[in-house]
Amino acid sequence: MRTLGNVIWFIFGGLFMAIIYYLLGALLCITIIGIPFGLQAFKVGNFVLWPMGKEIDLKFEKHPIANILWAIFFGWELMISSFVLGVSYCITIIGIPFGLQWFKLGFLALFPFGSNLK
C-alpha cells in the first residue's frame, strides 16, 4: 500500500513540489551564506518525492537560530501552502492519507534544521 501511495503521490503533486524545493535549494546554494539553507531545501525535496511510510523527528533545539531564520524567510509560506493542500485533500475520503502527508510536510517545511527522516 505504501508503494502505491507513493506512486500516486509522485504523480499528483510530489514531483512538482520536489522540483520547487530543488530549485529553491539550488538558488540558495549560489551564495556562501545560503548553502546550509539550500541543503535543507534539498532534504525536504527528497522527502516530498516519497513521503509515505516515513516519519519525521523534529528537533528544533538542535539549531534554533537557523530554524528561526528559515521560518521567517521561507518556512511560514511553505507551511501555509502545505496546510492548504492538506485541507483540500482531506475534503474527500480518498484524499485523507495524502492530506495527512501534506500536514506532516508542513511541519518539516517550517523547521527543517535538525530534523531526521526515518
C-alpha positions as CSV (number, residue, x, y, z in Angstrom):
1,M,0.0,0.0,0.0
2,R,2.9,2.3,0.8
3,T,4.4,1.9,-2.7
4,L,1.0,2.5,-4.4
5,G,0.5,5.6,-2.2
6,N,4.0,6.9,-3.1
7,V,3.4,6.4,-6.8
8,I,0.0,8.2,-6.7
9,W,1.7,11.0,-4.6
10,F,4.5,11.3,-7.1
11,I,2.1,11.7,-10.0
12,F,-0.4,14.1,-8.3
13,G,1.9,16.7,-6.8
14,G,5.0,15.2,-5.3
15,L,7.2,15.6,-8.4
16,F,6.1,19.3,-8.8
17,M,6.7,20.2,-5.2
18,A,10.1,18.4,-5.2
19,I,11.1,20.4,-8.3
20,I,10.2,23.6,-6.4
21,Y,12.2,22.6,-3.4
22,Y,15.2,21.6,-5.6
23,L,15.1,24.9,-7.4
24,L,14.9,26.8,-4.1
25,G,17.8,24.8,-2.8
26,A,19.9,25.5,-6.0
27,L,19.2,29.2,-5.7
28,L,20.1,29.2,-2.1
29,C,23.4,27.3,-2.7
30,I,24.6,30.1,-5.1
31,T,25.7,32.1,-2.1
32,I,28.0,31.0,0.7
33,I,25.5,32.1,3.4
34,G,22.7,30.3,1.7
35,I,24.4,26.9,1.5
36,P,23.0,25.5,4.8
37,F,19.5,26.6,3.8
38,G,19.9,25.1,0.4
39,L,20.9,21.8,1.8
40,Q,17.8,21.8,4.0
41,A,15.6,22.6,0.9
42,F,17.2,19.5,-0.8
43,K,16.4,17.4,2.3
44,V,12.7,18.5,2.2
45,G,12.7,17.9,-1.6
46,N,13.8,14.3,-1.1
47,F,11.1,13.8,1.5
48,V,8.4,15.3,-0.8
49,L,9.2,12.7,-3.5
50,W,8.3,9.6,-1.5
51,P,6.7,10.6,1.9
52,M,4.5,7.6,2.6
53,G,5.9,5.4,5.3
54,K,8.5,7.9,6.5
55,E,8.5,9.6,9.9
56,I,9.8,13.0,10.8
57,D,11.7,13.5,14.1
58,L,11.6,17.3,14.6
59,K,14.5,18.6,16.8
60,F,14.0,22.4,16.9
61,E,16.5,22.8,19.8
62,K,19.4,21.4,17.7
63,H,19.6,24.6,15.6
64,P,17.2,27.1,16.9
65,I,18.7,30.2,15.3
66,A,18.8,28.6,11.8
67,N,15.2,27.3,12.3
68,I,14.0,30.8,13.2
69,L,15.7,32.3,10.2
70,W,14.3,29.7,7.9
71,A,10.8,30.1,9.4
72,I,11.0,33.9,8.9
73,F,12.2,33.9,5.3
74,F,10.8,30.6,3.8
75,G,9.1,28.3,6.4
76,W,5.9,30.1,7.0
77,E,5.0,30.3,3.3
78,L,5.8,26.7,2.7
79,M,3.9,25.6,5.8
80,I,0.8,27.5,4.9
81,S,0.8,26.2,1.3
82,S,1.3,22.6,2.7
83,F,-1.6,23.0,5.1
84,V,-3.9,24.5,2.4
85,L,-3.1,21.5,0.2
86,G,-3.6,19.2,3.2
87,V,-7.1,20.6,3.9
88,S,-8.0,20.4,0.2
89,Y,-7.0,16.8,0.0
90,C,-8.8,15.9,3.3
91,I,-12.1,17.1,1.9
92,T,-12.6,13.8,0.2
93,I,-12.3,10.4,1.9
94,I,-9.9,9.1,-0.7
95,G,-7.6,12.1,-0.2
96,I,-7.2,11.8,3.6
97,P,-4.0,9.8,3.6
98,F,-2.5,12.3,1.2
99,G,-3.7,15.3,3.2
100,L,-2.1,13.8,6.3
101,Q,1.2,13.7,4.4
102,W,0.8,17.4,3.5
103,F,0.3,18.2,7.2
104,K,3.5,16.2,8.1
105,L,5.4,18.1,5.3
106,G,4.1,21.4,6.7
107,F,5.9,20.9,10.0
108,L,9.1,19.8,8.3
109,A,8.9,22.8,5.9
110,L,8.6,25.1,9.0
111,F,11.6,23.7,10.9
112,P,13.9,21.6,8.8
113,F,17.2,22.1,10.6
114,G,18.0,19.2,13.0
115,S,15.1,17.1,11.9
116,N,15.6,13.5,11.0
117,L,13.7,11.5,8.4
118,K,13.1,7.9,9.3
